[in-house]
Amino acid sequence: GAAVDWLEQNAKGNPFMLWIDMFDPHEPWDAPERFQKMYRDEYPYERYLFGYGVRNTDIRPDDLPVIKDLYAAEVTFSDYCIGRLLKRVEQLGLMDDTIIVFSTDHGTHLGEKGCVQKTPGLLNACVTRIPLIIKHPDKRFAAKRIDGLVSAVDFMPTFLALLGIDDYKNMDGENMWKLVTGQAPSLHDNVYTVFNKFGAIHNLDWHYFQNVTGKGLGKGPCLYNLRTDPGQTRNVIKKFPKVAKDLRNKL
C-alpha cells in the first residue's frame, strides 16, 4: 500500500527510483489467514510460528509438510502484493518506461539436510541461489533466460549502465546486461557467498563451501559435482580432493 501511494504522488512524469524491501516471506511465517487456508485449514500455531534461529534438532520429520505450507502461504502473499504494485504501475502508464527488478538476498532450507531456514553451516544452493528477474521496456529480450553466473555485486554496475551512467569501472561487479544482449558469453568463472563464518565458491561444474576460520563446524567442508548432482545431495570431497583444494585456495 505505501509503495503504491508513493508512486501515485511522485511518479508523474519525473524520473524516480523506488526500492521496496518486503520482509515476507521471512520468518515468522505468518501470512494472512486467507493465504494460509489455500494450503491447509488448520495449523498448530504454537509450534510453527518460530522466529529466526530455530534449532534444527527441534524439527521433526512430520513437521516439514506444515512448515512448507506456511512458507508457501508467505510466498503466495508476497506474490499477491507484488501483483498489486505491478497493476498500479501499468494503470499509471509507467510500464513501458520503467525498469523493474525482482530479487532477494538469500534462499532458505525447508528440510534439506535436516535444516530449516538459512543456515550458515550449510551454504548450499537452497541458500546461495536466488531469483533475479529484470523487466526492461525493450521487449526484444522478453522471456530470455540467462545461464551465466552473476552475483549481487553485479547489480549496481548493471543498473547504472542501463541508465546510461558509465561511472562503474572501479566497482567489483560487472555489467550483466551484456549477457542479455549477447555482448559477452560470460562474466565470472566463479561466484562467492559469505555468511557468518562460512564461505562458498560456485561455478558451472562445482560448488564448495567450508568454515573460513578453518574450524570443523557446520556441515562443511562440502564439495558438490553440479554436472551429476545439481541438487547438491552428495558430498564428493573425498572423491575429488584436488578439485576441493583448488576451490579452497580460490576461496
C-alpha positions in Angstrom: 0.0 0.0 0.0 2.7 2.5 0.9 4.6 1.8 -2.3 1.5 2.4 -4.4 0.8 5.6 -2.6 4.3 6.8 -3.2 4.1 6.0 -6.9 0.8 8.0 -7.2 2.4 11.0 -5.5 5.9 11.0 -7.1 5.9 9.3 -10.4 4.2 11.9 -12.5 6.5 12.4 -15.5 9.6 12.6 -13.3 12.5 10.1 -13.2 12.3 8.0 -10.0 13.9 5.1 -8.2 11.7 3.1 -5.8 13.2 0.4 -3.6 10.7 -1.9 -1.9 12.1 -4.2 0.8 9.5 -6.9 1.5 10.3 -8.7 4.7 7.9 -11.5 3.8 8.5 -14.4 3.2 11.0 -14.1 6.1 10.3 -15.7 9.5 7.9 -15.8 11.3 5.9 -17.5 8.6 2.6 -15.9 9.5 0.9 -14.8 6.2 -2.7 -13.5 6.4 -5.2 -16.3 7.2 -6.8 -16.4 3.7 -3.4 -17.3 2.2 -2.7 -19.9 4.8 -6.0 -21.6 4.1 -5.0 -22.0 0.4 -2.8 -24.8 1.7 -4.4 -26.3 4.8 -7.4 -25.5 7.0 -5.7 -25.5 10.4 -2.1 -25.0 11.7 -0.8 -25.7 15.2 0.5 -22.2 15.6 2.2 -22.6 19.0 4.7 -25.0 17.4 5.3 -23.4 14.0 5.3 -19.6 14.4 9.0 -19.5 15.3 11.4 -16.7 14.6 14.8 -16.9 13.1 17.2 -19.3 14.8 15.1 -22.3 15.5 17.2 -25.3 16.4 17.1 -27.9 13.6 17.2 -30.7 16.3 13.7 -29.5 17.4 12.2 -30.1 13.9 10.6 -33.5 13.5 10.1 -35.1 10.1 6.3 -34.8 10.4 6.7 -31.1 11.0 8.0 -30.4 7.5 4.7 -30.6 5.5 3.2 -28.0 7.8 6.3 -25.8 7.6 6.3 -26.0 3.8 2.7 -25.0 3.7 3.3 -22.0 5.9 6.2 -20.9 3.7 4.1 -21.4 0.5 1.4 -19.2 2.1 4.1 -16.5 2.6 5.3 -16.7 -0.9 1.7 -16.5 -2.3 1.1 -13.5 -0.1 4.2 -11.8 -1.4 3.2 -12.6 -5.0 -0.2 -11.0 -4.4 1.5 -7.8 -3.0 3.8 -7.6 -6.0 0.9 -8.1 -8.4 -0.9 -5.2 -6.8 2.1 -3.0 -7.3 2.6 -4.0 -10.9 -1.0 -3.5 -11.7 -0.8 0.1 -10.4 2.4 0.7 -12.4 0.5 -0.3 -15.5 -2.5 1.8 -14.7 -0.3 4.8 -14.2 1.2 4.3 -17.7 4.6 3.6 -16.4 5.2 0.1 -17.6 6.8 1.0 -20.9 9.2 3.4 -19.4 10.3 1.7 -16.2 12.9 -1.0 -15.4 11.6 -3.4 -12.8 13.9 -5.8 -10.9 12.9 -8.6 -8.6 15.4 -10.4 -6.5 16.2 -11.4 -2.9 19.3 -11.7 -0.7 19.2 -15.4 0.1 17.1 -18.6 0.0 16.1 -20.9 2.8 16.0 -24.6 3.8 12.8 -26.4 4.1 14.1 -29.7 5.4 17.1 -30.3 3.2 19.9 -32.0 5.0 17.8 -31.8 8.2 17.8 -27.9 8.2 15.1 -25.3 8.3 15.7 -21.6 7.5 19.0 -20.2 6.3 21.9 -22.0 8.0 25.4 -20.6 7.8 26.9 -24.1 8.3 25.2 -25.3 5.1 25.9 -22.9 2.3 24.3 -25.0 -0.5 22.0 -23.9 -3.3 19.0 -23.6 -1.0 20.6 -20.5 0.5 23.0 -19.2 -2.2 20.9 -19.5 -5.4 18.5 -16.6 -5.6 15.9 -15.4 -8.2 16.7 -12.5 -10.5 14.1 -11.2 -12.9 14.5 -7.9 -14.8 11.6 -6.4 -16.8 13.0 -3.9 -19.4 11.0 -1.7 -21.7 13.0 -3.1 -24.6 10.8 -6.1 -25.4 13.4 -7.7 -27.7 14.7 -9.6 -24.6 11.3 -10.6 -23.1 11.4 -14.1 -21.5 15.1 -14.5 -22.2 16.8 -16.8 -19.8 20.5 -16.5 -18.9 22.5 -19.4 -17.6 25.7 -17.4 -17.0 27.0 -16.8 -13.4 26.1 -13.5 -11.9 26.3 -12.1 -8.4 24.8 -9.4 -6.2 28.0 -7.3 -6.8 26.9 -7.1 -10.4 23.6 -5.3 -9.6 24.9 -1.7 -9.3 27.1 -1.7 -12.4 24.3 -3.2 -14.4 21.6 -0.7 -13.3 24.0 2.2 -13.8 24.7 1.1 -17.3 21.0 0.6 -18.1 20.5 4.3 -17.0 23.3 5.4 -19.3 25.8 6.0 -16.5 29.3 4.8 -17.3 30.9 5.5 -13.9 31.2 2.0 -12.6 34.6 0.8 -13.9 36.2 0.7 -10.5 33.5 -1.4 -8.9 33.9 -5.1 -8.1 30.9 -6.2 -10.2 30.3 -6.3 -13.9 27.5 -5.2 -16.2 25.5 -8.4 -16.5 23.2 -6.8 -19.2 26.0 -7.8 -21.6 24.8 -11.4 -21.1 21.3 -10.4 -22.2 22.4 -8.6 -25.3 25.0 -11.2 -26.2 27.9 -8.8 -25.9 29.6 -11.2 -23.5 29.3 -15.0 -23.2 30.1 -15.0 -19.5 31.2 -12.6 -16.7 32.6 -14.8 -14.0 34.4 -18.1 -13.7 33.4 -18.3 -10.1 31.0 -16.5 -7.8 31.2 -16.3 -4.0 28.9 -16.3 -0.9 29.9 -15.4 2.6 27.5 -15.9 5.6 28.7 -15.7 9.2 32.0 -17.7 9.4 31.2 -19.7 6.2 32.2 -19.1 2.6 31.2 -20.8 -0.6 32.6 -20.8 -4.2 30.4 -21.8 -7.1 31.0 -22.3 -10.8 29.1 -24.2 -13.5 30.7 -27.5 -12.5 31.3 -27.4 -8.8 30.0 -25.9 -5.5 32.3 -25.9 -2.5 31.9 -24.4 1.0 33.6 -24.5 4.4 34.1 -22.7 7.6 36.5 -20.0 6.6 38.1 -19.9 10.0 39.3 -23.4 9.4 37.3 -24.9 12.3 35.3 -28.0 11.6 31.9 -26.6 12.4 28.7 -26.9 10.4 28.1 -29.3 7.6 31.3 -28.4 5.6 33.7 -28.7 4.1 31.5 -30.0 1.2 32.1 -30.4 -2.5 29.2 -31.0 -4.9 29.5 -32.1 -8.5 26.9 -30.0 -10.3 27.1 -31.9 -13.5 26.0 -35.2 -11.9 24.3 -33.9 -8.8 22.6 -30.5 -9.5 20.5 -30.8 -6.3 23.7 -30.9 -4.2 22.8 -34.0 -2.3 26.1 -35.9 -2.2 29.4 -34.6 -0.7 32.1 -35.9 -3.0 35.1 -34.1 -1.4 36.9 -37.4 -0.7 36.5 -38.5 -4.3 37.8 -35.2 -5.8 40.4 -33.9 -3.3 42.3 -31.9 -5.9 39.2 -30.1 -7.1 38.4 -29.2 -3.4 41.9 -28.0 -2.8 41.8 -25.7 -5.9 38.5 -24.2 -4.9 39.5 -23.8 -1.3 42.6 -21.9 -2.4 40.4 -19.6 -4.6 38.0 -19.1 -1.7 
